[in-house]
Amino acid sequence: MITIRPIADKDRGQLLTLVRKQDNFNAQEVEVAMEVIDDTLNPEKNDYRILVALGEAEQVIGFICYGEIPMTDRRFDLYWVAVDPTRGRQGVGRLLLARMEEELAAVGPARVYVDTSSTPGYDRARGFYEKNGYRVACVLADFYRDGDDKVIYLKAF
């Protein structure tokens, strides 16, 4: 059984391990993910919301991070979805995404934006978003570096 709940201080170590297991995250992405996790755990900062998926024995098997886009009305960025590679393709990411969408739908009509890379290492991520009803809103050519476009997905509900 999988349980989803908001992040807790005790999750930090497991989240760091999980982030480091992601084969498509480079060193800079790991560093930024940990900064976001630390910011979320800091009660003085409210920019992000993280939900964790727990498996057996309270083991963190995935997380999703999102937040409201400043100066917008019910517009949100989805920053990270990560699942333990040993639990891939078992629906953990889909459950996290559905829970986030449930929470956002409760505030009224909302839009969620997701930025990702066009490189082959992110093929699975792009497929995941498309399979879950996100559509390409735009592509910014050579955004991250030459040959690495920024693909922005959108889902409205």
C-alpha positions as CSV (number, residue, x, y, z in Angstrom):
1,M,0.0,0.0,0.0
2,I,1.2,3.5,-0.9
3,T,0.5,6.5,1.4
4,I,0.9,10.1,0.3
5,R,1.4,12.9,2.7
6,P,3.1,16.3,3.0
7,I,6.8,16.3,3.6
8,A,8.2,16.0,7.1
9,D,11.6,16.8,8.5
10,K,12.4,13.1,9.0
11,D,12.1,12.6,5.2
12,R,15.1,14.7,4.2
13,G,17.7,11.9,4.3
14,Q,15.6,9.5,2.3
15,L,14.7,12.3,-0.2
16,L,18.4,13.0,-0.7
17,T,19.1,9.4,-1.4
18,L,16.1,9.2,-3.8
19,V,17.2,12.3,-5.7
20,R,20.7,10.9,-6.1
21,K,19.3,7.7,-7.6
22,Q,17.7,9.6,-10.5
23,D,19.8,8.7,-13.6
24,N,18.6,11.7,-15.6
25,F,19.4,14.3,-12.9
26,N,22.8,16.0,-13.3
27,A,24.8,17.3,-10.3
28,Q,23.3,20.8,-10.6
29,E,19.8,19.4,-10.7
30,V,20.5,17.3,-7.6
31,E,21.8,20.4,-5.8
32,V,18.8,22.4,-6.8
33,A,16.4,19.6,-5.7
34,M,18.0,19.5,-2.3
35,E,17.8,23.3,-2.0
36,V,14.1,23.1,-2.8
37,I,13.6,20.3,-0.3
38,D,15.4,22.3,2.4
39,D,13.4,25.4,1.6
40,T,10.2,23.5,1.9
41,L,11.2,22.2,5.3
42,N,12.0,25.7,6.5
43,P,8.8,27.1,8.1
44,E,9.8,30.7,7.1
45,K,9.6,29.8,3.4
46,N,6.3,28.8,1.7
47,D,7.3,28.9,-2.0
48,Y,7.0,25.1,-2.5
49,R,4.8,22.2,-1.6
50,I,6.1,18.7,-1.5
51,L,4.1,15.5,-1.2
52,V,5.9,12.2,-0.5
53,A,4.8,8.7,-1.4
54,L,5.6,6.1,1.3
55,G,5.8,2.4,0.8
56,E,6.4,-0.3,3.4
57,A,7.9,0.7,6.7
58,E,7.5,4.4,6.0
59,Q,10.1,4.2,3.2
60,V,10.0,7.3,0.9
61,I,9.5,5.9,-2.7
62,G,8.7,9.1,-4.5
63,F,7.9,12.8,-4.2
64,I,6.3,15.6,-6.1
65,C,7.1,19.3,-5.7
66,Y,5.0,22.2,-7.0
67,G,4.2,25.8,-6.1
68,E,2.1,28.7,-7.1
69,I,3.6,31.0,-9.7
70,P,4.1,34.5,-8.2
71,M,1.8,37.2,-9.5
72,T,-0.7,34.8,-11.0
73,D,-4.1,33.6,-10.1
74,R,-4.2,29.8,-9.6
75,R,-1.3,29.1,-11.9
76,F,1.2,26.5,-10.6
77,D,4.6,25.2,-11.6
78,L,5.3,21.5,-11.2
79,Y,9.0,21.4,-10.4
80,W,9.9,17.8,-9.7
81,V,8.4,14.3,-9.8
82,A,10.8,11.6,-8.8
83,V,10.3,7.9,-8.0
84,D,12.7,5.4,-6.7
85,P,14.0,3.6,-9.8
86,T,13.2,0.2,-8.2
87,R,9.5,1.3,-8.0
88,G,9.4,2.8,-11.6
89,R,6.4,1.9,-13.7
90,Q,4.3,0.9,-10.7
91,G,2.0,4.0,-10.7
92,V,3.8,5.9,-7.9
93,G,4.3,9.0,-10.1
94,R,0.7,8.8,-11.4
95,L,-0.6,8.7,-7.8
96,L,1.5,11.7,-6.8
97,L,0.4,13.7,-9.8
98,A,-3.3,12.8,-9.2
99,R,-3.0,13.9,-5.5
100,M,-1.4,17.2,-6.5
101,E,-4.1,17.8,-9.1
102,E,-6.8,17.0,-6.5
103,E,-5.4,19.6,-4.1
104,L,-5.1,22.2,-6.8
105,A,-8.6,21.6,-8.2
106,A,-9.9,22.3,-4.7
107,V,-8.9,25.9,-5.1
108,G,-10.9,26.3,-8.3
109,P,-10.0,26.2,-11.9
110,A,-6.2,26.0,-12.1
111,R,-3.4,25.5,-14.6
112,V,-0.2,23.6,-14.1
113,Y,3.0,24.2,-16.1
114,V,5.9,21.8,-16.3
115,D,9.3,22.6,-17.8
116,T,11.5,19.8,-19.1
117,S,14.4,19.1,-21.4
118,S,14.0,17.9,-25.0
119,T,17.1,15.6,-24.6
120,P,16.7,11.8,-24.8
121,G,17.3,11.4,-21.0
122,Y,13.9,13.1,-20.5
123,D,11.9,11.0,-23.0
124,R,10.3,9.1,-20.2
125,A,9.4,12.3,-18.3
126,R,7.8,13.8,-21.4
127,G,5.9,10.6,-22.1
128,F,4.7,10.5,-18.5
129,Y,3.3,14.0,-18.7
130,E,1.6,13.4,-22.1
131,K,0.1,10.1,-20.9
132,N,-1.4,12.0,-17.9
133,G,-3.1,14.7,-20.0
134,Y,-0.4,17.4,-20.2
135,R,0.0,19.0,-23.6
136,V,2.9,20.9,-25.1
137,A,2.2,24.6,-24.7
138,C,5.5,25.7,-26.3
139,V,9.1,24.8,-27.0
140,L,11.9,27.2,-26.5
141,A,14.7,26.2,-28.8
142,D,18.2,25.8,-27.5
143,F,17.1,27.1,-24.1
144,Y,19.3,25.0,-21.7
145,R,22.2,24.7,-24.2
146,D,22.6,24.2,-28.0
147,G,20.4,21.3,-29.0
148,D,18.6,21.1,-25.6
149,D,15.2,22.8,-25.9
150,K,12.9,23.7,-23.0
151,V,9.6,21.9,-23.5
152,I,6.7,23.5,-21.5
153,Y,3.7,21.4,-20.8
154,L,0.3,22.6,-19.6
155,K,-2.7,21.1,-18.0
156,A,-5.8,23.1,-17.1
157,F,-8.5,21.7,-14.8
